[in-house]
């Protein structure tokens, strides 16, 4: 599966990568990911396997901690 590049977060040394996945409407959790090929603004995710049901935070995700409280704002 692929995700927008904006969904992928990294540590300062670019050695660890993760995304913030919504557990529910108010909580986001940190999920480590293994990146594959980048194509334009999309990044292949080798692991874990996300389903279309998974809600990944793509904007406003910078600086969120594990189990961060979030508020979903509809565009």
N, CA, C, O and CB atoms as a CASP TS submission, in Angstrom:
PFRMAT TS
TARGET T0000
AUTHOR 0000-0000-0000
METHOD Language model
MODEL 1
PARENT N/A
ATOM      1  N   UNK     1       0.846  -1.193   0.000  1.00  0.00           N
ATOM      2  CA  UNK     1       0.000   0.000   0.000  1.00  0.00           C
ATOM      3  C   UNK     1       0.880   1.242   0.000  1.00  0.00           C
ATOM      4  O   UNK     1       2.049   1.177   0.380  1.00  0.00           O
ATOM      5  CB  UNK     1      -0.956   0.006   1.224  1.00  0.00           C
ATOM      6  N   UNK     2       0.334   2.353  -0.417  1.00  0.00           N
ATOM      7  CA  UNK     2       1.086   3.603  -0.410  1.00  0.00           C
ATOM      8  C   UNK     2       0.337   4.645   0.406  1.00  0.00           C
ATOM      9  O   UNK     2      -0.883   4.591   0.560  1.00  0.00           O
ATOM     10  CB  UNK     2       1.327   4.111  -1.850  1.00  0.00           C
ATOM     11  N   UNK     3       1.101   5.587   0.920  1.00  0.00           N
ATOM     12  CA  UNK     3       0.534   6.694   1.685  1.00  0.00           C
ATOM     13  C   UNK     3       1.127   7.996   1.162  1.00  0.00           C
ATOM     14  O   UNK     3       2.206   7.991   0.569  1.00  0.00           O
ATOM     15  CB  UNK     3       0.808   6.527   3.215  1.00  0.00           C
ATOM     16  N   UNK     4       0.429   9.116   1.378  1.00  0.00           N
ATOM     17  CA  UNK     4       1.034  10.410   1.024  1.00  0.00           C
ATOM     18  C   UNK     4       2.301  10.628   1.848  1.00  0.00           C
ATOM     19  O   UNK     4       2.370  10.229   3.011  1.00  0.00           O
ATOM     20  CB  UNK     4       0.026  11.578   1.254  1.00  0.00           C
ATOM     21  N   UNK     5       3.292  11.260   1.243  1.00  0.00           N
ATOM     22  CA  UNK     5       4.550  11.527   1.941  1.00  0.00           C
ATOM     23  C   UNK     5       4.322  12.284   3.245  1.00  0.00           C
ATOM     24  O   UNK     5       5.058  12.103   4.215  1.00  0.00           O
ATOM     25  CB  UNK     5       5.494  12.317   1.041  1.00  0.00           C
ATOM     26  N   UNK     6       3.288  13.141   3.261  1.00  0.00           N
ATOM     27  CA  UNK     6       3.011  13.947   4.460  1.00  0.00           C
ATOM     28  C   UNK     6       2.585  13.099   5.656  1.00  0.00           C
ATOM     29  O   UNK     6       2.620  13.563   6.795  1.00  0.00           O
ATOM     30  CB  UNK     6       1.930  14.969   4.158  1.00  0.00           C
ATOM     31  N   UNK     7       2.181  11.845   5.393  1.00  0.00           N
ATOM     32  CA  UNK     7       1.743  10.972   6.486  1.00  0.00           C
ATOM     33  C   UNK     7       2.920  10.378   7.249  1.00  0.00           C
ATOM     34  O   UNK     7       2.776   9.964   8.399  1.00  0.00           O
ATOM     35  CB  UNK     7       0.867   9.852   5.944  1.00  0.00           C
ATOM     36  N   UNK     8       4.102  10.336   6.596  1.00  0.00           N
ATOM     37  CA  UNK     8       5.266   9.673   7.184  1.00  0.00           C
ATOM     38  C   UNK     8       6.048  10.656   8.046  1.00  0.00           C
ATOM     39  O   UNK     8       6.436  11.731   7.587  1.00  0.00           O
ATOM     40  CB  UNK     8       6.175   9.080   6.083  1.00  0.00           C
ATOM     41  N   UNK     9       6.271  10.278   9.282  1.00  0.00           N
ATOM     42  CA  UNK     9       7.069  11.093  10.201  1.00  0.00           C
ATOM     43  C   UNK     9       8.393  10.378  10.454  1.00  0.00           C
ATOM     44  O   UNK     9       8.479   9.156  10.329  1.00  0.00           O
ATOM     45  CB  UNK     9       6.303  11.352  11.548  1.00  0.00           C
ATOM     46  N   UNK    10       9.422  11.144  10.810  1.00  0.00           N
ATOM     47  CA  UNK    10      10.741  10.554  11.031  1.00  0.00           C
ATOM     48  C   UNK    10      11.416  11.209  12.220  1.00  0.00           C
ATOM     49  O   UNK    10      11.085  12.327  12.616  1.00  0.00           O
ATOM     50  CB  UNK    10      11.618  10.692   9.778  1.00  0.00           C
ATOM     51  N   UNK    11      12.385  10.471  12.786  1.00  0.00           N
ATOM     52  CA  UNK    11      13.174  11.074  13.860  1.00  0.00           C
ATOM     53  C   UNK    11      14.229  11.995  13.240  1.00  0.00           C
ATOM     54  O   UNK    11      14.357  12.068  12.018  1.00  0.00           O
ATOM     55  CB  UNK    11      13.845   9.975  14.752  1.00  0.00           C
ATOM     56  N   UNK    12      14.976  12.689  14.083  1.00  0.00           N
ATOM     57  CA  UNK    12      15.926  13.696  13.589  1.00  0.00           C
ATOM     58  C   UNK    12      16.999  13.114  12.690  1.00  0.00           C
ATOM     59  O   UNK    12      17.500  13.800  11.799  1.00  0.00           O
ATOM     60  CB  UNK    12      16.580  14.394  14.746  1.00  0.00           C
ATOM     61  N   UNK    13      17.360  11.857  12.912  1.00  0.00           N
ATOM     62  CA  UNK    13      18.430  11.252  12.120  1.00  0.00           C
ATOM     63  C   UNK    13      17.901  10.468  10.919  1.00  0.00           C
ATOM     64  O   UNK    13      18.669   9.820  10.208  1.00  0.00           O
ATOM     65  CB  UNK    13      19.262  10.340  12.996  1.00  0.00           C
ATOM     66  N   UNK    14      16.585  10.529  10.697  1.00  0.00           N
ATOM     67  CA  UNK    14      15.958   9.832   9.561  1.00  0.00           C
ATOM     68  C   UNK    14      16.240   8.329   9.582  1.00  0.00           C
ATOM     69  O   UNK    14      16.420   7.704   8.536  1.00  0.00           O
ATOM     70  CB  UNK    14      16.452  10.428   8.240  1.00  0.00           C
ATOM     71  N   UNK    15      16.275   7.761  10.792  1.00  0.00           N
ATOM     72  CA  UNK    15      16.523   6.322  10.902  1.00  0.00           C
ATOM     73  C   UNK    15      15.281   5.564  11.357  1.00  0.00           C
ATOM     74  O   UNK    15      15.226   4.338  11.254  1.00  0.00           O
ATOM     75  CB  UNK    15      17.668   6.059  11.869  1.00  0.00           C
ATOM     76  N   UNK    16      14.299   6.280  11.852  1.00  0.00           N
ATOM     77  CA  UNK    16      13.052   5.641  12.282  1.00  0.00           C
ATOM     78  C   UNK    16      11.892   6.401  11.661  1.00  0.00           C
ATOM     79  O   UNK    16      11.873   7.632  11.644  1.00  0.00           O
ATOM     80  CB  UNK    16      12.930   5.608  13.847  1.00  0.00           C
ATOM     81  N   UNK    17      10.930   5.652  11.154  1.00  0.00           N
ATOM     82  CA  UNK    17       9.784   6.256  10.480  1.00  0.00           C
ATOM     83  C   UNK    17       8.500   5.712  11.077  1.00  0.00           C
ATOM     84  O   UNK    17       8.429   4.550  11.477  1.00  0.00           O
ATOM     85  CB  UNK    17       9.832   5.990   8.959  1.00  0.00           C
ATOM     86  N   UNK    18       7.485   6.565  11.133  1.00  0.00           N
ATOM     87  CA  UNK    18       6.208   6.122  11.676  1.00  0.00           C
ATOM     88  C   UNK    18       5.075   6.956  11.107  1.00  0.00           C
ATOM     89  O   UNK    18       5.294   8.004  10.500  1.00  0.00           O
ATOM     90  CB  UNK    18       6.213   6.201  13.206  1.00  0.00           C
ATOM     91  N   UNK    19       3.858   6.466  11.316  1.00  0.00           N
ATOM     92  CA  UNK    19       2.659   7.237  10.981  1.00  0.00           C
ATOM     93  C   UNK    19       1.800   7.316  12.233  1.00  0.00           C
ATOM     94  O   UNK    19       1.967   6.537  13.172  1.00  0.00           O
ATOM     95  CB  UNK    19       1.865   6.590   9.783  1.00  0.00           C
ATOM     96  N   UNK    20       0.887   8.262  12.229  1.00  0.00           N
ATOM     97  CA  UNK    20      -0.090   8.373  13.307  1.00  0.00           C
ATOM     98  C   UNK    20      -1.405   7.818  12.778  1.00  0.00           C
ATOM     99  O   UNK    20      -1.971   8.334  11.814  1.00  0.00           O
ATOM    100  CB  UNK    20      -0.248   9.862  13.804  1.00  0.00           C
ATOM    101  N   UNK    21      -1.879   6.761  13.425  1.00  0.00           N
ATOM    102  CA  UNK    21      -3.119   6.105  13.004  1.00  0.00           C
ATOM    103  C   UNK    21      -4.204   6.394  14.023  1.00  0.00           C
ATOM    104  O   UNK    21      -3.973   6.308  15.229  1.00  0.00           O
ATOM    105  CB  UNK    21      -2.919   4.574  12.837  1.00  0.00           C
ATOM    106  N   UNK    22      -5.384   6.735  13.540  1.00  0.00           N
ATOM    107  CA  UNK    22      -6.489   6.995  14.455  1.00  0.00           C
ATOM    108  C   UNK    22      -7.026   5.690  15.007  1.00  0.00           C
ATOM    109  O   UNK    22      -7.380   4.778  14.259  1.00  0.00           O
ATOM    110  CB  UNK    22      -7.606   7.779  13.754  1.00  0.00           C
ATOM    111  N   UNK    23      -7.083   5.614  16.339  1.00  0.00           N
ATOM    112  CA  UNK    23      -7.726   4.484  17.006  1.00  0.00           C
ATOM    113  C   UNK    23      -9.229   4.699  17.003  1.00  0.00           C
ATOM    114  O   UNK    23     -10.014   3.768  16.825  1.00  0.00           O
ATOM    115  CB  UNK    23      -7.197   4.311  18.458  1.00  0.00           C
ATOM    116  N   UNK    24      -9.604   5.949  17.203  1.00  0.00           N
ATOM    117  CA  UNK    24     -11.008   6.358  17.227  1.00  0.00           C
ATOM    118  C   UNK    24     -11.034   7.849  16.921  1.00  0.00           C
ATOM    119  O   UNK    24     -10.032   8.404  16.471  1.00  0.00           O
ATOM    120  CB  UNK    24     -11.698   6.034  18.619  1.00  0.00           C
ATOM    121  N   UNK    25     -12.161   8.499  17.159  1.00  0.00           N
ATOM    122  CA  UNK    25     -12.275   9.918  16.797  1.00  0.00           C
ATOM    123  C   UNK    25     -11.450  10.860  17.667  1.00  0.00           C
ATOM    124  O   UNK    25     -11.324  12.041  17.342  1.00  0.00           O
ATOM    125  CB  UNK    25     -13.705  10.330  16.867  1.00  0.00           C
ATOM    126  N   UNK    26     -10.884  10.360  18.767  1.00  0.00           N
ATOM    127  CA  UNK    26     -10.166  11.270  19.662  1.00  0.00           C
ATOM    128  C   UNK    26      -8.734  10.857  19.987  1.00  0.00           C
ATOM    129  O   UNK    26      -8.022  11.604  20.658  1.00  0.00           O
ATOM    130  CB  UNK    26     -10.919  11.400  20.927  1.00  0.00           C
ATOM    131  N   UNK    27      -8.297   9.691  19.530  1.00  0.00           N
ATOM    132  CA  UNK    27      -6.963   9.208  19.889  1.00  0.00           C
ATOM    133  C   UNK    27      -6.191   8.725  18.663  1.00  0.00           C
ATOM    134  O   UNK    27      -6.707   7.962  17.847  1.00  0.00           O
ATOM    135  CB  UNK    27      -7.068   8.080  20.913  1.00  0.00           C
ATOM    136  N   UNK    28      -4.937   9.188  18.551  1.00  0.00           N
ATOM    137  CA  UNK    28      -4.044   8.731  17.484  1.00  0.00           C
ATOM    138  C   UNK    28      -2.868   8.001  18.119  1.00  0.00           C
ATOM    139  O   UNK    28      -2.334   8.435  19.140  1.00  0.00           O
ATOM    140  CB  UNK    28      -3.549   9.927  16.602  1.00  0.00           C
ATOM    141  N   UNK    29      -2.471   6.889  17.508  1.00  0.00           N
ATOM    142  CA  UNK    29      -1.334   6.125  18.022  1.00  0.00           C
ATOM    143  C   UNK    29      -0.200   6.116  16.993  1.00  0.00           C
ATOM    144  O   UNK    29      -0.414   6.248  15.788  1.00  0.00           O
ATOM    145  CB  UNK    29      -1.763   4.673  18.372  1.00  0.00           C
ATOM    146  N   UNK    30       1.010   5.956  17.522  1.00  0.00           N
ATOM    147  CA  UNK    30       2.216   5.936  16.696  1.00  0.00           C
ATOM    148  C   UNK    30       2.433   4.507  16.191  1.00  0.00           C
ATOM    149  O   UNK    30       2.499   3.569  16.985  1.00  0.00           O
ATOM    150  CB  UNK    30       3.465   6.446  17.502  1.00  0.00           C
ATOM    151  N   UNK    31       2.543   4.345  14.878  1.00  0.00           N
ATOM    152  CA  UNK    31       2.759   3.020  14.290  1.00  0.00           C
ATOM    153  C   UNK    31       4.044   3.056  13.456  1.00  0.00           C
ATOM    154  O   UNK    31       4.093   3.725  12.424  1.00  0.00           O
ATOM    155  CB  UNK    31       1.530   2.584  13.410  1.00  0.00           C
ATOM    156  N   UNK    32       5.097   2.329  13.903  1.00  0.00           N
ATOM    157  CA  UNK    32       6.339   2.295  13.121  1.00  0.00           C
ATOM    158  C   UNK    32       6.075   1.684  11.744  1.00  0.00           C
ATOM    159  O   UNK    32       5.305   0.732  11.620  1.00  0.00           O
ATOM    160  CB  UNK    32       7.438   1.488  13.869  1.00  0.00           C
ATOM    161  N   UNK    33       6.717   2.235  10.711  1.00  0.00           N
ATOM    162  CA  UNK    33       6.543   1.712   9.360  1.00  0.00           C
ATOM    163  C   UNK    33       7.897   1.481   8.707  1.00  0.00           C
ATOM    164  O   UNK    33       8.898   2.105   9.061  1.00  0.00           O
ATOM    165  CB  UNK    33       5.695   2.673   8.510  1.00  0.00           C
ATOM    166  N   UNK    34       7.898   0.561   7.739  1.00  0.00           N
ATOM    167  CA  UNK    34       9.079   0.333   6.910  1.00  0.00           C
ATOM    168  C   UNK    34       8.744   0.853   5.518  1.00  0.00           C
ATOM    169  O   UNK    34       7.797   0.397   4.878  1.00  0.00           O
ATOM    170  CB  UNK    34       9.495  -1.199   6.877  1.00  0.00           C
ATOM    171  N   UNK    35       9.542   1.817   5.063  1.00  0.00           N
ATOM    172  CA  UNK    35       9.269   2.449   3.776  1.00  0.00           C
ATOM    173  C   UNK    35       9.825   1.640   2.621  1.00  0.00           C
ATOM    174  O   UNK    35      10.840   0.953   2.737  1.00  0.00           O
ATOM    175  CB  UNK    35       9.846   3.848   3.746  1.00  0.00           C
ATOM    176  N   UNK    36       9.121   1.747   1.496  1.00  0.00           N
ATOM    177  CA  UNK    36       9.604   1.164   0.253  1.00  0.00           C
ATOM    178  C   UNK    36       9.945   2.275  -0.719  1.00  0.00           C
ATOM    179  O   UNK    36      10.610   3.247  -0.359  1.00  0.00           O
ATOM    180  CB  UNK    36       8.559   0.206  -0.356  1.00  0.00           C
ATOM    181  N   UNK    37       9.491   2.130  -1.941  1.00  0.00           N
ATOM    182  CA  UNK    37       9.806   3.077  -3.008  1.00  0.00           C
ATOM    183  C   UNK    37       8.951   4.336  -2.900  1.00  0.00           C
ATOM    184  O   UNK    37       7.749   4.270  -2.643  1.00  0.00           O
ATOM    185  CB  UNK    37       9.604   2.421  -4.376  1.00  0.00           C
ATOM    186  N   UNK    38       9.595   5.483  -3.102  1.00  0.00           N
ATOM    187  CA  UNK    38       8.852   6.746  -3.171  1.00  0.00           C
ATOM    188  C   UNK    38       8.544   7.040  -4.626  1.00  0.00           C
ATOM    189  O   UNK    38       9.399   6.884  -5.499  1.00  0.00           O
ATOM    190  CB  UNK    38       9.655   7.922  -2.521  1.00  0.00           C
ATOM    191  N   UNK    39       7.323   7.465  -4.877  1.00  0.00           N
ATOM    192  CA  UNK    39       6.917   7.820  -6.233  1.00  0.00           C
ATOM    193  C   UNK    39       6.106   9.104  -6.168  1.00  0.00           C
ATOM    194  O   UNK    39       4.951   9.104  -5.743  1.00  0.00           O
ATOM    195  CB  UNK    39       6.098   6.672  -6.901  1.00  0.00           C
ATOM    196  N   UNK    40       6.730  10.202  -6.597  1.00  0.00           N
ATOM    197  CA  UNK    40       6.056  11.493  -6.499  1.00  0.00           C
ATOM    198  C   UNK    40       5.795  11.832  -5.046  1.00  0.00           C
ATOM    199  O   UNK    40       6.717  11.852  -4.230  1.00  0.00           O
ATOM    200  CB  UNK    40       4.739  11.488  -7.291  1.00  0.00           C
ATOM    201  N   UNK    41       4.535  12.098  -4.721  1.00  0.00           N
ATOM    202  CA  UNK    41       4.219  12.436  -3.327  1.00  0.00           C
ATOM    203  C   UNK    41       3.663  11.242  -2.561  1.00  0.00           C
ATOM    204  O   UNK    41       3.056  11.406  -1.503  1.00  0.00           O
ATOM    205  CB  UNK    41       3.219  13.583  -3.279  1.00  0.00           C
ATOM    206  N   UNK    42       3.874  10.027  -3.103  1.00  0.00           N
ATOM    207  CA  UNK    42       3.406   8.813  -2.430  1.00  0.00           C
ATOM    208  C   UNK    42       4.608   7.984  -1.983  1.00  0.00           C
ATOM    209  O   UNK    42       5.658   7.995  -2.625  1.00  0.00           O
ATOM    210  CB  UNK    42       2.482   7.979  -3.366  1.00  0.00           C
ATOM    211  N   UNK    43       4.439   7.269  -0.879  1.00  0.00           N
ATOM    212  CA  UNK    43       5.494   6.393  -0.367  1.00  0.00           C
ATOM    213  C   UNK    43       4.903   5.008  -0.163  1.00  0.00           C
ATOM    214  O   UNK    43       3.846   4.847   0.447  1.00  0.00           O
ATOM    215  CB  UNK    43       6.103   6.947   0.969  1.00  0.00           C
ATOM    216  N   UNK    44       5.609   4.006  -0.690  1.00  0.00           N
ATOM    217  CA  UNK    44       5.179   2.627  -0.494  1.00  0.00           C
ATOM    218  C   UNK    44       5.465   2.224   0.953  1.00  0.00           C
ATOM    219  O   UNK    44       6.538   2.516   1.482  1.00  0.00           O
ATOM    220  CB  UNK    44       5.896   1.665  -1.496  1.00  0.00           C
ATOM    221  N   UNK    45       4.512   1.558   1.585  1.00  0.00           N
ATOM    222  CA  UNK    45       4.702   1.060   2.946  1.00  0.00           C
ATOM    223  C   UNK    45       4.852  -0.457   2.880  1.00  0.00           C
ATOM    224  O   UNK    45       3.908  -1.167   2.535  1.00  0.00           O
ATOM    225  CB  UNK    45       3.506   1.471   3.880  1.00  0.00           C
ATOM    226  N   UNK    46       6.044  -0.946   3.213  1.00  0.00           N
ATOM    227  CA  UNK    46       6.307  -2.385   3.154  1.00  0.00           C
ATOM    228  C   UNK    46       5.684  -3.102   4.341  1.00  0.00           C
ATOM    229  O   UNK    46       5.155  -4.205   4.205  1.00  0.00           O
ATOM    230  CB  UNK    46       7.814  -2.654   3.110  1.00  0.00           C
ATOM    231  N   UNK    47       5.751  -2.472   5.499  1.00  0.00           N
ATOM    232  CA  UNK    47       5.112  -3.036   6.685  1.00  0.00           C
ATOM    233  C   UNK    47       4.812  -1.906   7.649  1.00  0.00           C
ATOM    234  O   UNK    47       5.538  -0.912   7.661  1.00  0.00           O
ATOM    235  CB  UNK    47       6.009  -4.119   7.358  1.00  0.00           C
ATOM    236  N   UNK    48       3.772  -2.019   8.456  1.00  0.00           N
ATOM    237  CA  UNK    48       2.779  -3.100   8.436  1.00  0.00           C
ATOM    238  C   UNK    48       1.829  -2.918   7.257  1.00  0.00           C
ATOM    239  O   UNK    48       1.901  -1.918   6.543  1.00  0.00           O
ATOM    240  CB  UNK    48       1.984  -3.142   9.765  1.00  0.00           C
ATOM    241  N   UNK    49       0.950  -3.875   7.060  1.00  0.00           N
ATOM    242  CA  UNK    49      -0.050  -3.769   5.999  1.00  0.00           C
ATOM    243  C   UNK    49      -1.245  -2.997   6.535  1.00  0.00           C
ATOM    244  O   UNK    49      -1.917  -3.450   7.462  1.00  0.00           O
ATOM    245  CB  UNK    49      -0.484  -5.178   5.482  1.00  0.00           C
ATOM    246  N   UNK    50      -1.509  -1.838   5.956  1.00  0.00           N
ATOM    247  CA  UNK    50      -2.687  -1.066   6.347  1.00  0.00           C
ATOM    248  C   UNK    50      -3.848  -1.449   5.437  1.00  0.00           C
ATOM    249  O   UNK    50      -3.653  -1.767   4.263  1.00  0.00           O
ATOM    250  CB  UNK    50      -2.407   0.468   6.276  1.00  0.00           C
ATOM    251  N   UNK    51      -5.041  -1.416   5.986  1.00  0.00           N
ATOM    252  CA  UNK    51      -6.222  -1.676   5.163  1.00  0.00           C
ATOM    253  C   UNK    51      -6.882  -0.355   4.816  1.00  0.00           C
ATOM    254  O   UNK    51      -6.532   0.689   5.366  1.00  0.00           O
ATOM    255  CB  UNK    51      -7.223  -2.617   5.892  1.00  0.00           C
ATOM    256  N   UNK    52      -7.834  -0.404   3.905  1.00  0.00           N
ATOM    257  CA  UNK    52      -8.540   0.818   3.512  1.00  0.00           C
ATOM    258  C   UNK    52      -9.377   1.360   4.661  1.00  0.00           C
ATOM    259  O   UNK    52      -9.804   2.515   4.634  1.00  0.00           O
ATOM    260  CB  UNK    52      -9.430   0.554   2.295  1.00  0.00           C
ATOM    261  N   UNK    53      -9.614   0.523   5.673  1.00  0.00           N
ATOM    262  CA  UNK    53     -10.375   0.956   6.843  1.00  0.00           C
ATOM    263  C   UNK    53      -9.521   1.771   7.816  1.00  0.00           C
ATOM    264  O   UNK    53     -10.053   2.532   8.624  1.00  0.00           O
ATOM    265  CB  UNK    53     -10.960  -0.252   7.558  1.00  0.00           C
ATOM    266  N   UNK    54      -8.199   1.612   7.737  1.00  0.00           N
ATOM    267  CA  UNK    54      -7.313   2.330   8.653  1.00  0.00           C
ATOM    268  C   UNK    54      -7.319   3.818   8.335  1.00  0.00           C
ATOM    269  O   UNK    54      -7.246   4.221   7.175  1.00  0.00           O
ATOM    270  CB  UNK    54      -5.879   1.773   8.573  1.00  0.00           C
ATOM    271  N   UNK    55      -7.404   4.615   9.373  1.00  0.00           N
ATOM    272  CA  UNK    55      -7.391   6.069   9.189  1.00  0.00           C
ATOM    273  C   UNK    55      -6.028   6.600   9.627  1.00  0.00           C
ATOM    274  O   UNK    55      -5.689   6.577  10.811  1.00  0.00           O
ATOM    275  CB  UNK    55      -8.550   6.757   9.999  1.00  0.00           C
ATOM    276  N   UNK    56      -5.255   7.075   8.657  1.00  0.00           N
ATOM    277  CA  UNK    56      -3.913   7.576   8.912  1.00  0.00           C
ATOM    278  C   UNK    56      -3.946   9.104   8.863  1.00  0.00           C
ATOM    279  O   UNK    56      -4.520   9.695   7.949  1.00  0.00           O
ATOM    280  CB  UNK    56      -2.892   7.001   7.879  1.00  0.00           C
ATOM    281  N   UNK    57      -3.327   9.727   9.853  1.00  0.00           N
ATOM    282  CA  UNK    57      -3.294  11.191   9.910  1.00  0.00           C
ATOM    283  C   UNK    57      -2.298  11.704   8.867  1.00  0.00           C
ATOM    284  O   UNK    57      -1.123  11.338   8.897  1.00  0.00           O
ATOM    285  CB  UNK    57      -2.907  11.692  11.345  1.00  0.00           C
ATOM    286  N   UNK    58      -2.766  12.549   7.947  1.00  0.00           N
ATOM    287  CA  UNK    58      -1.869  13.047   6.896  1.00  0.00           C
ATOM    288  C   UNK    58      -1.548  14.533   7.033  1.00  0.00           C
ATOM    289  O   UNK    58      -0.572  15.003   6.450  1.00  0.00           O
ATOM    290  CB  UNK    58      -2.482  12.794   5.543  1.00  0.00           C
ATOM    291  N   UNK    59      -2.347  15.279   7.790  1.00  0.00           N
ATOM    292  CA  UNK    59      -2.020  16.683   8.052  1.00  0.00           C
ATOM    293  C   UNK    59      -2.189  16.950   9.539  1.00  0.00           C
ATOM    294  O   UNK    59      -3.041  16.355  10.200  1.00  0.00           O
ATOM    295  CB  UNK    59      -2.919  17.646   7.208  1.00  0.00           C
ATOM    296  N   UNK    60      -1.364  17.855  10.054  1.00  0.00           N
ATOM    297  CA  UNK    60      -1.444  18.163  11.480  1.00  0.00           C
ATOM    298  C   UNK    60      -0.864  17.074  12.349  1.00  0.00           C
ATOM    299  O   UNK    60      -1.139  17.015  13.548  1.00  0.00           O
ATOM    300  CB  UNK    60      -2.864  18.404  11.874  1.00  0.00           C
ATOM    301  N   UNK    61      -0.052  16.200  11.745  1.00  0.00           N
ATOM    302  CA  UNK    61       0.483  15.056  12.491  1.00  0.00           C
ATOM    303  C   UNK    61       1.836  15.338  13.131  1.00  0.00           C
ATOM    304  O   UNK    61       2.275  14.580  13.996  1.00  0.00           O
ATOM    305  CB  UNK    61       0.603  13.865  11.579  1.00  0.00           C
ATOM    306  N   UNK    62       2.508  16.418  12.719  1.00  0.00           N
ATOM    307  CA  UNK    62       3.856  16.685  13.220  1.00  0.00           C
ATOM    308  C   UNK    62       3.832  16.975  14.718  1.00  0.00           C
ATOM    309  O   UNK    62       3.046  17.797  15.191  1.00  0.00           O
ATOM    310  CB  UNK    62       4.486  17.864  12.464  1.00  0.00           C
ATOM    311  N   UNK    63       4.700  16.290  15.456  1.00  0.00           N
ATOM    312  CA  UNK    63       4.808  16.550  16.890  1.00  0.00           C
ATOM    313  C   UNK    63       3.797  15.813  17.744  1.00  0.00           C
ATOM    314  O   UNK    63       3.802  15.951  18.967  1.00  0.00           O
ATOM    315  CB  UNK    63       4.671  17.995  17.137  1.00  0.00           C
ATOM    316  N   UNK    64       2.927  15.030  17.118  1.00  0.00           N
ATOM    317  CA  UNK    64       1.973  14.250  17.922  1.00  0.00           C
ATOM    318  C   UNK    64       2.718  13.134  18.639  1.00  0.00           C
ATOM    319  O   UNK    64       3.614  12.507  18.072  1.00  0.00           O
ATOM    320  CB  UNK    64       0.832  13.662  17.031  1.00  0.00           C
ATOM    321  N   UNK    65       2.346  12.892  19.878  1.00  0.00           N
ATOM    322  CA  UNK    65       2.951  11.804  20.630  1.00  0.00           C
ATOM    323  C   UNK    65       2.050  10.580  20.544  1.00  0.00           C
ATOM    324  O   UNK    65       0.898  10.671  20.122  1.00  0.00           O
ATOM    325  CB  UNK    65       3.191  12.212  22.106  1.00  0.00           C
ATOM    326  N   UNK    66       2.589   9.432  20.949  1.00  0.00           N
ATOM    327  CA  UNK    66       1.795   8.205  20.958  1.00  0.00           C
ATOM    328  C   UNK    66       0.581   8.403  21.866  1.00  0.00           C
ATOM    329  O   UNK    66       0.688   8.994  22.940  1.00  0.00           O
ATOM    330  CB  UNK    66       2.650   6.987  21.433  1.00  0.00           C
ATOM    331  N   UNK    67      -0.544   7.916  21.433  1.00  0.00           N
ATOM    332  CA  UNK    67      -1.847   8.070  22.112  1.00  0.00           C
ATOM    333  C   UNK    67      -2.224   9.538  22.290  1.00  0.00           C
ATOM    334  O   UNK    67      -2.846   9.919  23.281  1.00  0.00           O
ATOM    335  CB  UNK    67      -1.818   7.378  23.482  1.00  0.00           C
ATOM    336  N   UNK    68      -1.836  10.352  21.311  1.00  0.00           N
ATOM    337  CA  UNK    68      -2.184  11.776  21.346  1.00  0.00           C
ATOM    338  C   UNK    68      -3.691  11.953  21.221  1.00  0.00           C
ATOM    339  O   UNK    68      -4.362  11.213  20.502  1.00  0.00           O
ATOM    340  CB  UNK    68      -1.458  12.545  20.219  1.00  0.00           C
ATOM    341  N   UNK    69      -4.203  12.936  21.925  1.00  0.00           N
ATOM    342  CA  UNK    69      -5.612  13.300  21.782  1.00  0.00           C
ATOM    343  C   UNK    69      -5.737  14.176  20.542  1.00  0.00           C
ATOM    344  O   UNK    69      -4.994  15.143  20.375  1.00  0.00           O
ATOM    345  CB  UNK    69      -6.155  14.042  23.064  1.00  0.00           C
ATOM    346  N   UNK    70      -6.666  13.834  19.691  1.00  0.00           N
ATOM    347  CA  UNK    70      -6.835  14.592  18.458  1.00  0.00           C
ATOM    348  C   UNK    70      -8.282  15.028  18.296  1.00  0.00           C
ATOM    349  O   UNK    70      -9.199  14.477  18.906  1.00  0.00           O
ATOM    350  CB  UNK    70      -6.390  13.762  17.250  1.00  0.00           C
ATOM    351  N   UNK    71      -8.447  16.023  17.464  1.00  0.00           N
ATOM    352  CA  UNK    71      -9.792  16.472  17.108  1.00  0.00           C
ATOM    353  C   UNK    71      -9.882  16.447  15.595  1.00  0.00           C
ATOM    354  O   UNK    71      -9.077  17.075  14.909  1.00  0.00           O
ATOM    355  CB  UNK    71     -10.107  17.907  17.681  1.00  0.00           C
ATOM    356  N   UNK    72     -10.850  15.730  15.081  1.00  0.00           N
ATOM    357  CA  UNK    72     -11.003  15.628  13.636  1.00  0.00           C
ATOM    358  C   UNK    72     -11.750  16.855  13.129  1.00  0.00           C
ATOM    359  O   UNK    72     -12.848  17.169  13.587  1.00  0.00           O
ATOM    360  CB  UNK    72     -11.749  14.323  13.242  1.00  0.00           C
ATOM    361  N   UNK    73     -11.128  17.539  12.175  1.00  0.00           N
ATOM    362  CA  UNK    73     -11.745  18.720  11.580  1.00  0.00           C
ATOM    363  C   UNK    73     -12.079  18.374  10.136  1.00  0.00           C
ATOM    364  O   UNK    73     -11.188  18.082   9.339  1.00  0.00           O
ATOM    365  CB  UNK    73     -10.802  19.981  11.669  1.00  0.00           C
ATOM    366  N   UNK    74     -13.327  18.408   9.811  1.00  0.00           N
ATOM    367  CA  UNK    74     -13.728  18.080   8.439  1.00  0.00           C
ATOM    368  C   UNK    74     -13.479  19.292   7.543  1.00  0.00           C
ATOM    369  O   UNK    74     -13.799  20.419   7.921  1.00  0.00           O
ATOM    370  CB  UNK    74     -15.230  17.648   8.379  1.00  0.00           C
ATOM    371  N   UNK    75     -12.911  19.065   6.360  1.00  0.00           N
ATOM    372  CA  UNK    75     -12.601  20.186   5.461  1.00  0.00           C
ATOM    373  C   UNK    75     -13.870  20.860   4.939  1.00  0.00           C
ATOM    374  O   UNK    75     -13.788  21.819   4.172  1.00  0.00           O
ATOM    375  CB  UNK    75     -11.753  19.698   4.283  1.00  0.00           C
TER
END
